[in-house]
Every structure is written in structure tokens, then in C-alpha cells.
Amino acid sequence: MSEHLSILVVEDDDSLRDALLLTLEAAGHRVQGASGGQEALDLIDREGFNMVVSDLRMAPMDGLQLLGEIHGRHPGLPVMLMTAFGEVDKAVAAMRGGACDFMLKPFEPKALLDQIARYAIPPHAEGVIAEDPRSRDVLLLASRVARTDATVLLTGESGTGKEVFARYIHDQSSRVHGPFVAINCAAIPDTLLEATLFGHERGAYTGAQTAQAGKFEQANGGTLLLDEISEMPLGLQAKLLRVLQEREVERVGGKRPVALDIRVLATSNRDMAAEVKAGRFREDLYYRLNVFPLMIPALRERPGDILPLAKHFLALQGSSVGRVIRLDGAAEAKLAAYDWPGNVRELENVVQRAVIMAPGDSITPESLSLSAWSSPQLAATRPVESELNAVSASDAAPANMKDLERQHILDTLAKVGGSRKKAVELLGISERTLRYKLAQYRQDGDVGAE
């Protein structure tokens, strides 16, 4: 891979450190050097790097101690250690401690460059914008697990980009040429979810005129993403567990099992351990899915991504309307200072509205419509009545069926005084579906996430 990295070289021998820096710089990498462990940690915390190459034998902090400190602060950052031939046992210990690789001294420059090339990940890889050190850590972890077939559970607040990272894992895996199939478990009615997942035979239920392969079969040879897995009904969770254990699926109304060769990824915006404790999610299924947990930070926790993401969305929106649109300095400052309770999805919506509202080709602060509920803590504690007022439908006539549905749901909630129990009875939908719809409206409108 030809992508250039930002690499920190930690070596207490000045001449060797300079030689390593020259080799890496000549290959196009951005490099910095540190003569010891503490200096290295300070640089990592302050500037962030894609990779660390460190000597093993240093004082007062040796390479193993530095490795432990780095993994405590930046668990996804690859650390490669260099060691003399007689210290192979220490190198093995370092690998067990989390080092991504080691090099035996002396080594040829090409060998070093070949090793480093294995860990090169572009900061905008496969649609993922990862400029902030925290998101880089996540991207590096995603890259590592992509090389395996392990089941990954991606968690984080709504709108953080869990599906984007899931797609990245698929694209970086050996299954990249197979299908990537996603299903939102919260958006499909309980009565249809089983048939959608597992498929059905003709006549399996009223209206099943033809046989239909489910999402599991459609994903065979590739990756299946179970989005918002925490919203799956308990009864269906047991059937899902059996499919994951047996690696085969039986269609609704069918008798012939279909063998599966798939990788399963799952996402949730909830605290899954708490869901298990509350009895809303099966413990055995949780452990089956949580082989490799990947927590996606909220946008406010990775501020270095805000402006790169905004400019990315701006380029997309500008291209769609045939304009080159830029953010002025004050607009950038306003975006950077905002809490983003709706995360990346809210940022995308804000940029889209700004492109519509901007009179010229420069977006000013006046064109940025940001929510007054900029604190997730405040948003979580406000009453349902306030939520309804803030997310209320437009007085204008709905432009399409999606808007009509939105207005009908919100009008029904207002009619019953915000009672979700009464609303679902009138609407004829499950409370799970209503909760999902309201979360979508908050992210698309002027109100923060849950």
C-alpha cells in the first residue's frame, strides 16, 4: 500500500534514530523522533501518529514499558519494536503484550519499509473520515479485526457512523468481493423481521405468494450487518443465536437448512451490558456477538473530525448543485464549538441545510442552523412534551409519504399528551418502532439525540 503515514521513531541512539528518520522520510512518510519514552508519550498525546517504531532497550523507560503506556492511552495505535538478535524472548513478550510486530537488528531499510506498509491506512479510507487521534485509534482497530473473520459489535450513540465503520471492516476483509447486506432491526415490524432475516417459503404465511431468501442467505459469501441489534425481540434473539451457532438457516415454513458462510457484524446505540442485566437482551447472544467490541466515539469526543467531515459533506452537496462552496472562518469556529448531540448525521444535515440557505458560495454562521439543545445531558432529561414541541411537524403540507408519516406520528403523540403507550395503540405499530422513528426525527431535525 502506498499510503504515507505519520510515524514516531523512538530511539536513544542519535545516529540510528537519524538514519531511521531519513529512511522513512525518503519513502514519503511524515516522521518525528524521540530520544526516550516520556518524550514519545508527550508527542503522541499532543500530535497523534499512525504508528510508533521504538527500540526495545532504552532507559529509564524501556520499549515494553512504553508499549504498555501507549496501549493504555491509545489502544489502537500500532507499535513496532526493534531489538537485537539476543533479545528474541523479549520481542515475543512484546508481541504478547500488544506490539504489532518486531524487527531484529540489524535490518535492511527495505525490510523496515515493507513491514510498515502493512499498517498503512489512509485517513479517508473507504468513506471513513478519521483525522482525530481517537477516530484514528478506532480505524486502526477496525483494520486489524478486518483481517480476521471475528464477529464485531460496534456500539456508540446514534449518528456516530457505526454502519460506515462496519462497511469499512467489510471492504478491508477477505470478503470484500462478496455481498455486504445490512438490515435495521428497529425499522422492521416484529411480525416481518423473522421472515426478512431468515427468508420464507411460498405459503409460509398470508401473503407469501413466492419463496424469498432472507438477509442471511443474501449475505452468503460476504458480510451481514445487524443494525440496532438491541431492538430485536427476545423471541427472535433465541432463533438468531441458533443460526449463529449452527452456521445454517431455515426459512420460515421451510424444512431444509441452508448452510451459511458469512461474517456477522452488529451495531447498537445502547449499553448492551445494561440491556442484558435488565433482561431485554439474551446474555448468551450478547457474548456470541461481542467477540470483538468496537466503541465509536461521539463526534464531540473527536473534535478533530468535525471540520474535515463538514468539508467532505460540503463537497458532496456542492457537487450535487454544481457549486464550489466554502466555509468562512467564523462558520468553521461555530461548527467546532458546537456539541453535536446528533453526531455525524446531524452535522451532515446542518451542512445540507446551509448549502440551501447560503446566498452565495461562502457559508457564514447565519446559514448554520444549530439546535438549542446542544447538551446531550439536557436533551436526555427534557420531558416528552418539550420533545414534541421541538420536533413538531412543519405547518407546511408534507412533501412526500415519509413527511406525511412523520407528521401523522407526531400529531398522534401530541393528541395523547405524549403517551407513547397510547400512541402505539392508535398508530398500530410497536413501541420499539415508535422509539426508532422518534430517534430518526430528532437526528434529522433541530433536536439532539437521546
Buried (B, 14 or more C-beta within 10 A) or exposed (E): EEBBBBBBBBBBEEEBBEBBBEBBEEBEBEBBBBBBBEBBBEBBEEEBBBBBBBBBBBEEBBBBEBBBBBBEEBEBBBBBBBBBEEBEEBBEBBBEBBBBBBBBEEEEBEEBBEBBBEBBBBBEBBEBBBBBBBBBBBBBBBBBBBEBBBBBBBBBBBBBBBBBBBBBBBBBBEBEEBBBBBBBBBBBEBEEBBBBBBBBBEEBEEEBEEBBBBBBBBBBEBBBBBBBBBBBBEEBBEBBBEBBEEEEBBBBBBEEEBEBEBBBBBBBBBEBEEBBEEEBBBEEBBEBBBBBEBEBBBBBBBBBBBBBBBBBBBBEBBEEEEEEBBBEEEBBEBBEEBBBBBBBBBBBBBBBBBBEEBEEEEBBBEBBEBBEBBBBEEBEEBEEEBBBBBBBBEEEEBEEEEBEEBBBBBEBBBEBEBEBEBBBEBBEBBEBBBBBBBBBBBBBBBBBBB
